[in-house]
Amino acid sequence: MTRSNTRFPLTLMVIGMVLAAAGLSGSAGHTPTEYSHTAYSLATTAGPAQGGVGPLLKDPPEVVSRGGVLKTTIVVERRKVQVGDRQLYATTYNGAYMPPTLRVQPGDRIDLTMVNKTDKYTNLHTHGLMVSPRAPADDIFISIKYGHSYHYAYQLPQDHPTGTFWYHSHADMLSAAQVAGGESGIIVVEGLKRHLPPSLRRITEHTIALKDFQVEGDAIKTSPLSIGAPTNRTVNGQHNPVIHIRPGETQLWRLANIGANIYYKLHLPGTRFHVIAQDGAPVRRTYTKDTLLIPAASRFDVLVQGGAPGTTRLETLPYNTGPAGNQFPQADLATVVTGGTPMPRAEIPNRFAPQEDLSNAKIAARKTMVYTENTAGTVFYINGRTFDPNRTDFTSTLGTVEEWTVRNNSDEDHSFHLHTDHFQLMSTNGKAEDPSHSVYDTVNVPRRGAVVIRVHFTKFTGRTVLHCHILNHEDMGMMAVLDIVPPLTRHQKTPGK
């Protein structure tokens, strides 16, 4: 990594002195929790580095399951907190713009009490978790009013996928405002590293949670939100933090777009992203990309390897969502400093984890969803209708595989997100996708294009939703209700949908 080499001597000297003083020159051997706590201590004591470079990256604090249970409380309140380089009023979880990461194991139970101290109703969605959509689990039809609390209980299956997920508000008509205001955090389901060779199972890992905020006075702006307005992009709530890596070192980065609306096109000059999981689903075969397009809500777990000593910038490249959409400019997100004692460069595994392939599955039903919007871009539709929580738009049967076509008949990109079950992306604009890495919970649907997906309804019944995860569009109508029903008995009638 060679970009911005003129900054390297001073920056590396400052970072190196701090790391040496803390005894961290060999940080690759630390567990994730040890490294997170140490990085937090350094960042809060060292302060901003010289030459326009920000503080050391702080991984979020963690709440970790014990004995098969994660028990915690999340308090939603309006507070003035540190956001990037500023003190701003935000809608916080537990008093922080970047709240705790919830770290669990497959088969764990999450007991979570949400307390609402804001003047708007809210709720919680555990994005990507394969858990029941019925109360008291991932029921997004719940509204928690001011001064009230709700106790959520989620039971993760023993075979739950391992990787990076997130949690956020899913309040009807208010999700964009609340997530933009700060209501989002990370969930990690442990077990991803067991698919790595033994030499890589204790590598340093970092959360790279991408959140952005617009400013109005001394507060984060929440309404009305213009997607294309200038915004401030942060990593873990920090402005341009420093990420340290040794030459040749392999690290695990959990890249997660947990903002309300905007896209990222991530690029790290001189380094490639080796993808081992996407949207919390480990891939069957790793693949390598120079850039990663990350729509709102998408996640990629990647291995990165340190190059030659120097500095470079983790950046988002320009991205245009279409003539009716938005143009997102280039922006620097973090400074990556490569230095210290070199390490042998590890071989990245090709085969990774087992994964179901639906390419030859028996298809029980086919469905079509068409995205449209009005000329003003103020109302958004699925199959000509806006969201109604009291209406069931689609019905599917547990245990079956269905093929859906999601067609975007508008002049801007949208995304598609399904609750409760992951899906396999079969094709984009008619081009077949590689089945060894095509399982997602959120995908981009190109303007005037289409994606074809297959869904295996494996474990849970109940009413759930599918929608565009550009939350402005979801709030303005682009969401539909799916009811997953038990299999029919011979005495039952066929459903009407």
C-alpha positions as CSV (number, residue, x, y, z in Angstrom):
1,M,0.0,0.0,0.0
2,T,1.7,3.1,-1.2
3,R,-0.8,6.0,-1.5
4,S,0.1,9.1,0.5
5,N,3.6,8.0,1.3
6,T,4.6,11.5,2.2
7,R,2.6,11.2,5.4
8,F,4.1,7.9,6.4
9,P,7.2,8.8,8.5
10,L,5.5,11.1,11.0
11,T,2.3,9.0,11.2
12,L,4.0,5.7,11.6
13,M,6.4,7.1,14.2
14,V,3.5,8.4,16.3
15,I,1.5,5.2,15.9
16,G,4.6,3.0,16.5
17,M,5.5,4.9,19.6
18,V,2.0,4.5,21.0
19,L,1.8,0.8,20.1
20,A,5.3,0.1,21.5
21,A,4.4,1.9,24.8
22,A,1.3,-0.3,25.1
23,G,3.2,-3.5,24.2
24,L,1.1,-4.0,21.1
25,S,3.7,-4.4,18.4
26,G,2.6,-8.1,18.2
27,S,-1.1,-7.5,18.3
28,A,-2.0,-10.2,15.8
29,G,-2.1,-12.7,18.6
30,H,-4.8,-11.0,20.6
31,T,-8.3,-12.3,20.6
32,P,-11.0,-10.0,19.3
33,T,-12.2,-8.9,22.7
34,E,-8.6,-8.3,24.0
35,Y,-7.8,-6.3,20.9
36,S,-11.0,-4.3,21.1
37,H,-10.4,-3.3,24.7
38,T,-6.8,-2.3,24.1
39,A,-7.6,-0.3,20.9
40,Y,-10.3,1.6,22.9
41,S,-7.9,2.4,25.6
42,L,-5.2,3.7,23.2
43,A,-7.7,5.7,21.2
44,T,-9.1,7.5,24.2
45,T,-5.7,8.3,25.7
46,A,-3.6,9.0,22.6
47,G,-6.1,11.5,21.0
48,P,-5.9,12.5,17.3
49,A,-2.6,11.8,15.6
50,Q,-0.7,14.4,13.6
51,G,-1.1,15.4,10.0
52,G,-4.9,15.3,9.7
53,V,-5.1,11.6,10.7
54,G,-7.8,10.7,13.2
55,P,-7.6,8.6,16.4
56,L,-6.9,4.9,16.5
57,L,-9.9,2.8,15.5
58,K,-12.1,1.9,18.4
59,D,-13.9,-1.4,18.0
60,P,-17.3,-1.1,19.7
61,P,-17.7,-2.4,23.2
62,E,-19.2,-5.9,23.4
63,V,-22.0,-7.7,25.2
64,V,-21.1,-11.4,25.0
65,S,-23.4,-14.4,25.7
66,R,-22.6,-16.6,28.7
67,G,-23.9,-20.1,29.2
68,G,-25.9,-20.0,26.1
69,V,-27.7,-16.7,26.9
70,L,-27.1,-13.1,26.1
71,K,-29.1,-10.9,28.5
72,T,-29.0,-7.2,28.0
73,T,-31.1,-4.0,28.0
74,I,-31.1,-1.3,25.3
75,V,-32.3,2.1,26.3
76,V,-33.4,4.4,23.4
77,E,-33.0,8.1,24.2
78,R,-32.1,11.4,22.8
79,R,-28.6,12.6,24.0
80,K,-25.8,14.8,23.0
81,V,-22.8,12.6,22.3
82,Q,-19.6,12.4,20.4
83,V,-20.3,11.8,16.7
84,G,-17.2,11.9,14.5
85,D,-15.4,15.1,15.5
86,R,-18.5,16.9,16.9
87,Q,-20.8,16.9,19.9
88,L,-24.3,16.4,18.5
89,Y,-27.7,15.4,19.7
90,A,-28.4,11.8,18.4
91,T,-31.0,9.1,19.0
92,T,-28.8,6.7,21.0
93,Y,-28.7,3.1,22.1
94,N,-27.4,3.0,25.7
95,G,-26.1,6.6,25.4
96,A,-23.8,6.0,22.4
97,Y,-24.0,6.7,18.7
98,M,-22.0,3.5,18.2
99,P,-23.7,1.1,20.7
100,P,-22.4,-2.3,21.9
101,T,-21.8,-5.2,19.6
102,L,-23.9,-8.2,20.6
103,R,-21.8,-11.4,20.3
104,V,-23.5,-14.7,20.4
105,Q,-23.1,-18.4,19.4
106,P,-25.3,-20.5,17.2
107,G,-28.0,-22.1,19.5
108,D,-27.9,-19.2,22.0
109,R,-30.9,-17.3,23.3
110,I,-31.0,-13.5,23.3
111,D,-33.0,-11.9,26.1
112,L,-33.2,-8.2,25.3
113,T,-35.3,-5.6,27.0
114,M,-35.8,-2.4,25.0
115,V,-36.7,0.8,26.9
116,N,-38.0,3.7,24.9
117,K,-37.2,7.1,26.4
118,T,-37.9,9.1,23.2
119,D,-41.1,10.8,22.2
120,K,-41.6,8.6,19.1
121,Y,-42.6,4.9,19.0
122,T,-39.9,2.5,18.1
123,N,-39.1,-1.2,17.9
124,L,-36.2,-3.5,17.1
125,H,-35.2,-5.7,14.1
126,T,-32.3,-8.2,14.3
127,H,-31.3,-7.8,10.7
128,G,-30.3,-11.1,9.0
129,L,-30.8,-13.3,12.0
130,M,-32.7,-16.5,11.1
131,V,-35.1,-16.3,14.0
132,S,-38.9,-16.4,14.4
133,P,-40.8,-13.4,13.0
134,R,-43.4,-14.0,15.7
135,A,-43.6,-12.1,19.0
136,P,-41.6,-11.9,21.3
137,A,-38.9,-12.5,18.7
138,D,-38.3,-10.5,15.4
139,D,-41.9,-9.1,15.1
140,I,-41.4,-5.8,13.3
141,F,-45.1,-5.0,13.7
142,I,-44.6,-4.2,17.4
143,S,-44.6,-0.5,18.5
144,I,-42.9,0.5,21.7
145,K,-44.4,3.8,22.9
146,Y,-42.7,6.6,24.9
147,G,-42.0,5.5,28.5
148,H,-42.7,1.8,27.7
149,S,-40.5,-1.2,27.4
150,Y,-40.7,-4.5,25.6
151,H,-38.9,-7.8,26.3
152,Y,-37.6,-9.6,23.2
153,A,-36.6,-13.2,23.2
154,Y,-34.8,-14.7,20.2
155,Q,-33.8,-18.4,20.0
156,L,-31.0,-19.0,17.4
157,P,-31.0,-22.4,15.7
158,Q,-28.0,-24.6,16.4
159,D,-27.1,-24.4,12.7
160,H,-27.4,-20.7,12.5
161,P,-25.1,-19.1,9.9
162,T,-22.0,-17.4,11.4
163,G,-20.9,-13.9,10.5
164,T,-21.9,-10.3,10.8
165,F,-25.5,-9.1,11.4
166,W,-26.9,-5.9,12.8
167,Y,-29.8,-4.5,14.8
168,H,-31.8,-1.4,14.2
169,S,-35.2,0.3,14.4
170,H,-37.9,-0.9,12.1
171,A,-40.7,1.4,13.2
172,D,-43.2,1.9,10.4
173,M,-42.8,5.3,8.7
174,L,-39.9,6.2,11.1
175,S,-37.2,3.7,10.3
176,A,-35.1,6.1,8.1
177,A,-35.3,8.9,10.7
178,Q,-34.4,6.6,13.6
179,V,-31.6,4.7,11.9
180,A,-30.1,8.0,10.5
181,G,-30.4,9.4,14.0
182,G,-28.2,6.7,15.4
183,E,-30.4,3.6,16.1
184,S,-28.2,0.8,14.8
185,G,-25.5,-1.5,16.1
186,I,-23.7,-4.8,15.2
187,I,-24.5,-8.4,16.0
188,V,-21.8,-11.1,15.6
189,V,-22.7,-14.8,15.5
190,E,-19.4,-16.5,16.4
191,G,-17.9,-19.5,14.4
192,L,-16.7,-17.9,11.2
193,K,-13.0,-18.4,12.1
194,R,-13.4,-22.2,12.6
195,H,-13.5,-22.5,8.8
196,L,-10.0,-20.9,8.5
197,P,-6.8,-22.9,8.8
198,P,-5.5,-23.1,12.4
199,S,-2.8,-20.6,11.7
200,L,-5.5,-17.9,11.0
201,R,-8.0,-18.6,13.8
202,R,-6.5,-16.1,16.2
203,I,-6.0,-13.2,13.8
204,T,-6.9,-9.6,14.8
205,E,-10.4,-8.7,13.8
206,H,-12.0,-5.3,13.4
207,T,-15.5,-4.1,13.1
208,I,-15.8,-1.5,10.3
209,A,-19.3,-0.2,10.9
210,L,-20.2,2.4,8.3
211,K,-22.7,5.1,9.6
212,D,-23.3,8.5,8.2
213,F,-25.0,11.6,9.5
214,Q,-26.3,14.9,8.2
215,V,-26.2,18.0,10.5
216,E,-28.9,20.4,11.4
217,G,-27.8,22.9,14.1
218,D,-26.4,21.0,17.0
219,A,-28.1,17.7,16.1
220,I,-28.1,14.9,13.6
221,K,-30.8,15.6,11.0
222,T,-33.5,13.0,11.0
223,S,-36.3,14.6,9.0
224,P,-36.8,15.4,6.2
225,L,-33.9,13.4,4.9
226,S,-32.5,14.0,1.4
227,I,-30.5,10.9,0.4
228,G,-28.2,12.9,-1.9
229,A,-27.5,15.7,0.5
230,P,-23.9,16.1,1.8
231,T,-23.3,13.7,4.6
232,N,-20.5,12.8,7.1
233,R,-19.3,9.2,6.8
234,T,-17.9,7.5,9.9
235,V,-16.3,4.2,10.9
236,N,-17.6,3.0,14.2
237,G,-18.8,6.6,14.8
238,Q,-15.2,8.0,14.3
239,H,-14.0,10.4,11.6
240,N,-11.0,9.0,9.7
241,P,-9.7,6.6,12.3
242,V,-6.3,4.9,12.0
243,I,-6.2,1.1,11.4
244,H,-2.8,-0.4,12.0
245,I,-1.6,-3.6,10.2
246,R,1.8,-5.2,9.9
247,P,3.4,-6.0,6.6
248,G,2.1,-9.4,5.5
249,E,-0.3,-9.6,8.4
250,T,-3.8,-11.1,7.8
251,Q,-6.7,-9.4,9.5
252,L,-10.5,-10.1,9.6
253,W,-12.6,-7.0,8.9
254,R,-16.3,-7.0,9.4
255,L,-17.6,-4.5,6.9
256,A,-21.2,-3.4,7.6
257,N,-23.3,-0.6,6.1
258,I,-25.6,0.1,9.0
259,G,-26.8,3.6,7.9
260,A,-30.2,4.5,6.6
261,N,-29.9,5.1,2.9
262,I,-26.5,5.6,1.2
263,Y,-24.3,3.3,-0.8
264,Y,-20.6,2.6,-0.3
265,K,-18.2,1.4,-3.0
266,L,-15.2,0.4,-0.8
267,H,-11.7,0.4,-2.1
268,L,-8.3,0.0,-0.4
269,P,-5.5,0.9,-2.9
270,G,-2.8,-1.7,-3.0
271,T,-4.9,-4.3,-1.2
272,R,-7.7,-6.7,-2.2
273,F,-10.7,-7.9,-0.2
274,H,-10.8,-11.7,0.2
275,V,-14.5,-12.3,0.9
276,I,-15.3,-15.2,3.3
277,A,-18.9,-14.3,4.2
278,Q,-21.6,-11.9,3.0
279,D,-24.7,-10.9,4.9
280,G,-23.7,-13.3,7.7
281,A,-23.6,-16.3,5.3
282,P,-20.1,-18.0,4.9
283,V,-19.2,-18.6,1.3
284,R,-18.4,-22.0,-0.1
285,R,-15.4,-20.6,-2.0
286,T,-13.6,-17.4,-1.1
287,Y,-13.4,-14.7,-3.8
288,T,-11.3,-11.6,-4.2
289,K,-12.4,-8.1,-5.2
290,D,-10.7,-4.7,-5.7
291,T,-13.9,-2.9,-4.8
292,L,-17.1,-3.9,-2.9
293,L,-20.4,-2.3,-3.6
294,I,-22.2,-2.2,-0.2
295,P,-25.9,-1.0,-0.4
296,A,-27.5,0.1,2.9
297,A,-27.8,-3.0,5.2
298,S,-25.3,-5.2,3.4
299,R,-22.2,-6.8,5.1
300,F,-19.1,-8.5,4.0
301,D,-16.6,-10.3,6.2
302,V,-13.2,-10.1,4.5
303,L,-9.6,-11.0,5.0
304,V,-7.1,-8.2,4.3
305,Q,-3.3,-8.5,4.2
306,G,-0.8,-5.8,5.0
307,G,1.5,-4.7,2.1
308,A,4.7,-2.7,2.1
309,P,5.2,-0.2,4.9
310,G,3.3,3.0,4.2
311,T,-0.1,4.7,4.5
312,T,-3.2,4.5,2.4
313,R,-6.8,5.3,2.7
314,L,-9.8,3.1,3.0
315,E,-12.2,5.0,0.7
316,T,-15.6,4.9,-0.9
317,L,-15.4,5.5,-4.6
318,P,-18.0,7.6,-6.6
319,Y,-21.3,5.8,-7.2
320,N,-24.3,6.9,-9.3
321,T,-27.6,5.2,-8.6
322,G,-29.2,6.6,-11.7
323,P,-30.9,9.6,-13.2
324,A,-33.8,9.5,-10.7
325,G,-31.4,8.6,-7.9
326,N,-28.3,10.0,-6.3
327,Q,-24.6,10.6,-7.0
328,F,-22.4,9.7,-4.0
329,P,-18.9,11.3,-4.2
330,Q,-15.6,9.8,-3.3
331,A,-14.8,10.0,0.5
332,D,-11.9,8.9,2.7
333,L,-13.1,6.6,5.5
334,A,-10.0,5.5,7.4
335,T,-6.3,5.7,7.3
336,V,-4.5,2.4,7.1
337,V,-1.0,2.4,8.4
338,T,1.3,-0.5,7.5
339,G,4.3,-0.9,9.7
340,G,6.1,-2.8,12.4
341,T,7.7,-6.2,12.3
342,P,6.8,-8.0,9.0
343,M,4.8,-11.3,9.2
344,P,4.8,-14.2,6.7
345,R,1.9,-13.7,4.3
346,A,-0.6,-16.5,4.8
347,E,-2.2,-18.4,2.0
348,I,-5.9,-17.5,1.7
349,P,-8.0,-20.7,1.6
350,N,-10.1,-21.4,-1.5
351,R,-12.7,-23.8,-0.1
352,F,-14.3,-22.3,2.9
353,A,-17.6,-23.5,4.4
354,P,-20.5,-25.8,3.4
355,Q,-23.5,-23.9,1.9
356,E,-26.8,-25.1,0.5
357,D,-27.1,-24.7,-3.3
358,L,-30.6,-24.2,-4.7
359,S,-29.6,-24.4,-8.3
360,N,-31.3,-27.8,-8.9
361,A,-34.0,-27.4,-6.2
362,K,-37.6,-28.3,-7.0
363,I,-39.5,-25.0,-7.3
364,A,-42.8,-25.0,-5.5
365,A,-43.9,-21.5,-6.7
366,R,-42.8,-18.5,-8.7
367,K,-43.5,-14.9,-7.7
368,T,-42.8,-11.5,-9.3
369,M,-42.3,-8.2,-7.5
370,V,-42.1,-5.0,-9.5
371,Y,-40.6,-1.8,-8.0
372,T,-42.0,1.5,-9.3
373,E,-42.2,5.0,-8.0
374,N,-44.1,8.2,-8.7
375,T,-42.5,10.9,-10.9
376,A,-41.7,13.1,-7.8
377,G,-39.9,10.3,-6.1
378,T,-42.1,10.6,-3.0
379,V,-44.1,7.4,-3.2
380,F,-42.7,3.9,-3.8
381,Y,-44.6,0.8,-4.8
382,I,-44.3,-3.0,-4.9
383,N,-46.7,-4.4,-7.5
384,G,-48.5,-1.1,-7.6
385,R,-49.3,-0.9,-3.9
386,T,-47.8,0.8,-0.9
387,F,-47.2,-0.9,2.4
388,D,-50.2,-1.8,4.5
389,P,-49.3,-3.8,7.7
390,N,-52.9,-5.2,7.8
391,R,-52.7,-6.7,4.3
392,T,-50.9,-9.9,3.4
393,D,-49.3,-9.5,-0.1
394,F,-47.6,-12.9,-0.5
395,T,-48.0,-16.4,1.0
396,S,-45.3,-19.1,1.0
397,T,-45.2,-22.5,2.5
398,L,-42.7,-23.8,5.1
399,G,-40.3,-26.4,3.7
400,T,-40.6,-25.3,0.1
401,V,-38.3,-23.5,-2.3
402,E,-39.6,-20.6,-4.4
403,E,-38.2,-18.6,-7.2
404,W,-38.8,-14.8,-7.2
405,T,-38.1,-12.2,-9.8
406,V,-37.6,-8.7,-8.4
407,R,-37.9,-6.2,-11.3
408,N,-36.9,-2.6,-11.0
409,N,-39.0,-0.5,-13.4
410,S,-37.6,2.8,-12.1
411,D,-34.6,5.0,-13.1
412,E,-32.7,4.5,-9.9
413,D,-31.2,1.6,-8.1
414,H,-33.1,0.0,-5.3
415,S,-32.2,-2.9,-3.0
416,F,-34.1,-6.0,-1.9
417,H,-34.2,-7.3,1.6
418,L,-36.0,-10.4,3.0
419,H,-36.6,-11.0,6.7
420,T,-36.5,-14.4,8.4
421,D,-34.7,-16.4,5.6
422,H,-31.6,-15.8,3.5
423,F,-31.9,-16.3,-0.3
424,Q,-29.7,-17.4,-3.1
425,L,-29.1,-14.8,-5.9
426,M,-29.5,-16.8,-9.1
427,S,-29.0,-14.0,-11.7
428,T,-28.7,-10.2,-12.1
429,N,-30.0,-8.7,-15.4
430,G,-30.0,-12.2,-16.9
431,K,-26.4,-13.0,-16.0
432,A,-26.0,-16.1,-13.8
433,E,-24.4,-15.7,-10.4
434,D,-21.7,-18.0,-9.0
435,P,-23.5,-20.4,-6.7
436,S,-20.4,-20.8,-4.5
437,H,-20.9,-17.3,-3.1
438,S,-24.5,-16.1,-3.8
439,V,-26.4,-16.3,-0.5
440,Y,-27.6,-12.9,0.8
441,D,-30.3,-11.2,2.8
442,T,-29.9,-7.8,0.9
443,V,-29.0,-7.2,-2.8
444,N,-28.9,-4.3,-5.2
445,V,-31.5,-4.3,-7.9
446,P,-30.2,-2.2,-10.8
447,R,-32.3,0.5,-12.4
448,R,-34.4,-0.8,-15.3
449,G,-33.1,-4.3,-14.4
450,A,-34.0,-7.4,-12.4
451,V,-32.7,-10.0,-10.1
452,V,-33.9,-13.6,-9.7
453,I,-33.6,-15.3,-6.3
454,R,-34.5,-18.6,-4.7
455,V,-35.7,-18.9,-1.2
456,H,-35.8,-22.0,1.0
457,F,-38.3,-21.5,3.8
458,T,-36.6,-23.8,6.4
459,K,-37.6,-23.2,10.0
460,F,-40.2,-20.5,10.8
461,T,-43.8,-19.5,10.1
462,G,-45.5,-16.2,10.6
463,R,-46.0,-12.8,9.0
464,T,-42.8,-11.0,8.0
465,V,-41.8,-8.5,5.4
466,L,-39.7,-7.8,2.3
467,H,-38.7,-4.4,1.2
468,C,-36.2,-2.0,-0.3
469,H,-33.6,-1.3,2.3
470,I,-33.1,2.3,1.3
471,L,-35.1,3.3,4.3
472,N,-36.5,6.5,2.8
473,H,-38.1,4.3,0.1
474,E,-39.3,1.7,2.7
475,D,-41.0,4.4,4.8
476,M,-42.6,5.9,1.6
477,G,-44.2,2.6,0.7
478,M,-41.8,0.1,-0.8
479,M,-42.5,-2.8,1.6
480,A,-44.8,-5.8,1.5
481,V,-46.0,-8.5,3.9
482,L,-45.1,-12.1,3.4
483,D,-46.9,-14.8,5.4
484,I,-45.0,-18.1,5.8
485,V,-47.6,-20.8,6.6
486,P,-47.2,-24.4,7.7
487,P,-47.4,-27.2,5.1
488,L,-50.9,-28.2,4.1
489,T,-52.5,-31.4,5.3
490,R,-54.6,-33.5,2.9
491,H,-57.8,-32.1,4.4
492,Q,-56.8,-28.4,4.0
493,K,-57.5,-26.2,1.0
494,T,-54.8,-24.6,-1.1
495,P,-54.1,-21.0,-0.1
496,G,-55.5,-18.3,-2.3
497,K,-52.1,-16.7,-3.0
